[in-house]
Amino acid sequence: MNYQFSERMSTIRSSSIREILKITQNPEVISFAAGSPASESFPIQEFSELSKEIYEKNPVQALQYNVTEGYPPLLDKISKRLKEKFKVGNENDSTLVVSGGQQGIEFIAKVLCNEGDTIICENPTFVGGMNAFRSHGANLVGIEMDDEGIRVDNLEKAIKNNKNAKMIYLIPTFQNPTGKTMSLRRRKEVYELASKYNILILEDNPYGELRFNGEDIAPIKSMDTEGIVIYCGSFSKTLSAGMRLGFVNGPSKILQKIVLAKQVSDVHTNIYFQILTDKYLEKYNYDAHIEEIRNLYRRKSNLMIKTIEKNFDKRVQFTRPDGGLFLWCTMPDEIDINEFTKRALEKKVAFVPGHDFLPDYDEPCHCFRLNYSTPSDESIVNGIKIIAEVINEFLDK
Ligand SMILES: Cc1ncc(COP(=O)(O)O)c(C=O)c1O
């Protein structure tokens, strides 16, 4: 059978991340490729006790259909936390629980994008975000970043040059893949530009709770007086990635459409995990739990950075994140990053080559992403030393 697939899927290529993750199933491979939280960060004991309580006290509720918007007590807690901690959400906004931040992004693309619309994003950016937009026929225009985040001069040019620019997709805090954080000044400039040109912003913030150095910076959504920012968050990196719990806050008119999209897609987010999370937030100290994760990632990122400083050739540049899960390395231009990745894999070390994160698949790239949340301390030291050897092989050629 010659299967005829839809055009909307034709622009999505399978990313090398998936292929690399298959290889990293081999326990001999040291992997810096994942985007996963540390397994020791999961509140296993607490979840185990709460699960027992749920099934003893009110099992039917956990097994029955529920409302699309989200389990009401949990929805209240999320809205309250967004408001109190991040100043996100006003009287014209509402919140929706979704099956992971990824689903939030996909629904936003679904309800707002038409074929041929342009989405402007950071270059590089999160593959899942780009693929959500690509799957709804949108074109991506990537804008480079400097140390303060997306460059506003080029952002303005891109808005002017793309009459059908619909939205700016941004990960301002501990960006995936670069680990960069947009300055407050830049956030304000970006908001003003979006307001001037009447264009929406999607602020994707799954890592915002994971700051381990410096002071929190207000989300762009906290500046939104005009209803032009939609905000996506997630429990994936603070409680559990596998339970698939995220949330969207944004203008109620947009959220109403997303509720319809969710009814079409999966009716509601897994109710058992919503109840579990609600009970966890009620009974345990979520902030103290997050503080432990921050301490863990501070230690791991410091170890990785120190080992890089000691072992990598000085021609290799790298970012120093203040939070999140990743850092981003830039090799000298002459290095073929795919060959480099292959050679490291032969030596049983995995990471993600930069190409996967580019809005334009064919643009040259000499970068790679390293994750420090999942490998053990020993693997961080040994793996970075092996990458350093491969760097030397390539630079000495
Ligand atoms: C930038 C970014 N946004 C969204 C997500 C989606 O997270 P989830 O669907 O697990 O909430 C991820 C996951 O890695 C991410 O890196």
The ligand as an ORCA input file, in Angstrom:
! r2SCAN-3c Opt
* xyz 0 1
  C      10.907     24.424     26.176
  C       9.976     23.310     26.462
  N       8.664     23.510     26.395
  C       7.780     22.554     26.657
  C       8.192     21.290     27.007
  C       7.148     20.247     27.227
  O       7.141     19.745     28.492
  P       5.964     18.828     29.026
  O       5.067     18.505     27.883
  O       6.646     17.632     29.593
  O       5.284     19.644     30.055
  C       9.572     21.009     27.091
  C      10.017     19.670     27.444
  O      11.140     19.324     27.461
  C      10.483     22.049     26.814
  O      11.802     21.867     26.874
*
